[in-house]
Each structure stands twice: as C-alpha cells, then as structure tokens.
C-alpha cells in the first residue's frame, strides 16, 4: 500500500509538471473586447499618504482614504474592434487629512456633501455639479483592442473649450495617451515581457516627459475556458523641469522640477471576456517646487504614495 501511494504521488507530480510546462509554452492573445450596450462596473479603493516639505523646512503630513464606483458603458463598436466608452462615477467617498484638519467629500444619488473635521458644511450650488467631469457630465474615449486610448472628450463640447482655456499652457492633444498600446499585437507566452519607452511633450518641445512601461505575463490559467492572465507591470514617468508660471497680478513665479512617478501593478485580465477583472496599483510621486518672489527663492518638496485596488463586479 505504501508503494502504491508513492506511485500515485509521483504520477501526480509528473502530471502537474507537464501541465505547468505546457501552460508556460501556451500562446496567449491579450486583447480588450467590446459589444454595444456592455456595462462594466468597478469598485475602487484608494489609500495614500504624502508629506509636504514647505517653507522653513516644516514637514506637513497628509493622508487620503476613499472608495468610489466607476461605470463604463460601451456606446459604439467600430470595425477594427475598438469601443467608444462612456465613463461615469455614480458614487464616491473621500477623506483627506492634512496635519490636524480633516475634510470628507461624499457623492451619491446626484448629491455632493462635504464635512470639515466631522461637521457637515453647506455646499455651493448643486447645479454646478452638472459641469463636473465624470460626476455631472460623462467623459467619452475610444479604446482599441490593444488598450490604446484616443479621442477623449466631454459630453458638452463647450466644457472642453473652457478646460482648454483654463489650462492654456498645456497641450491637451499631446497629453492624451492615444498612441501607446497596453498589449502587444501578437500572442505572448508565460514569462514573456514587453517594454516601451516614449517621450511626450505636453508642456512644449523644451520639456519632454519620458515614460517607460514594462509588463510581463506572469501566469495564465484557462480552466473552464474562461482564461485568466496575471500581468505584472512597472511604469515610470520623469520630467527634469517645467516652465516657471507667474501668478496673475503678483511678482511671484512657481516652477516645478524633478517630477518622478512610478506605478507597480498586478492585474488579472479575463481573456475570454476581454476585460480587466482586478488590478492592484502602488503609485509613488515626488517633485520639487520653487517659489520666486522678487529676488528671493524658496523651495519645497512633495513625496506621496498611493495604493489603488480595482475590482470588477
């Protein structure tokens, strides 16, 4: 009986080894899929902390905690398989603590509420919510099967014009990540990595932003024909320095330099449905800020960490 048990265990181990080897060699096509009328909903959890090194070397701590729901509706599908998507945030709750003060914002059923140090305060005219992107007015974009995003726009073209005027120093067309795919065009194997380094110039040709993205297909399980791909990713964005901005009516200019943002991600993607099932993202951000008033310059810095968990439902 002992020999029979050992034989069974040995056979099972060998079968698992062969299965794992076959899975590692399997070609996996990663692609988003869309159908008109599809509704994709995600629950998002956010937790973060930051420190501000301001005037006099005083360090001010900040924490952030919140959750929100995101609703994506496919309004149109194009011949190349791309989908036109409407995105809204129907509900959200966010608490921000800065030093000893705490502010909480809550949005649900078309109503926005806010609390300062636990006491609810009156909100401005609720009618203004109709102009807030994602909340009062949806945002539209087109996503290709490989994850490229293009043609981001608000439902009201007039609001896009107002936004462009408000951000006159920022080239919105260049800021859109419309040409960089998330997935490679060809199938990949477990353990395979795809990388991309690009430069974008939303602040003008003299201030390039370098973006490096790397993703690896860590594992793949097609049990039951569903297909679940685990993808490990890393992204980094760097900007050496940006142009100084003068404050209206004051002899003060602000410049931002040494911007660095990183994202470490673990994503679970359903290959049969062509949808993200879950994503975990660790984000870091750091920068230096200089304020010049006359001949005097004062420096400050920001360091922040953010954890975002996205789960489909």
VENQUIVEN-V640322 format. One line per field, one symbol per residue. phi: phi as a letter, one per 30 degrees, with the letter a starting at -180 (. if undefined). psi: psi as a letter, one per 30 degrees, with the letter a starting at -180 (. if undefined). burial: b if it has 9 or more other ideal C-beta (glycine too) atoms within 8 Angstrom, else e. A space follows every 50 residues. Layout:
phi=???
psi=???
burial=???
//
This chain:
phi=.dddddddddddddddddddddddcddcccadbbbeiecccbcbcbbaba bccceiidccdbbbbaaacbcccdcabcedjdbcbcbbcdaabbcbcbhc cbbbcbbahibcbbbchicdcdcdedddddcdeicdbdccacbdedjdcb hdaddcedddddddddcddcddddddddccddcddcebcejdcbbabbbb bdcjddbdccbcbbbbddabbceiidibccbcbbbbbbbdacddcddeib dbbcbcbhdbbbbcbbbccddddibdcabcbccbbbacbbccbiccbbcb bbbbbbcbccbdb
psi=eeeeeeeeeeeeeeeeeeeeeeeffkkkkjkkkkkkfkkkkkkkkkklll kjjakggkkklklkklllkkkkkjfkklfgflkkkkkljfklkkkkkjcg kkkkkkkkhgkklkkjhfkklklajffffffjkedfklkklkklfgfkkl hkllejfeeeeeeeeehffkjeeffkifgjleklfllllkfkkklkklkl ifglffikkkkkkkkkjelkjgkggejjkkkklkkkkkkellkkkkkkgl hkkkkklhkkkljkkjkjkjfefhlkekkkkjkkkklkkkkkjcfkkkll lkkkkkkkkkkl.
burial=eeeeeeeeeeeeeeeeeeeeeebbebebebbbbbeeebebbbbbbbebbb bbbeeeeeebbbbbebbbbbbbbbeebbeebbbbbbbbbeebbbbbbbee ebbbbbbeeeebbbbbeeeeeeeeeeebbeebebbebbbbbbbbbbbbbb eebbeeeebbeebbeeeeeebbeeebeeebbebeeeebbbeeeeeeeeeb bbbeeebebbbbbbbbbeebebeeebbbbbbbbbbbbebeebbeeeeeee ebbbbbbbbbbbbebbbbbbbeebbbbbbbbbbbbbbbbbbbbeeeeeeb bbbbbbbbbbbbe
//
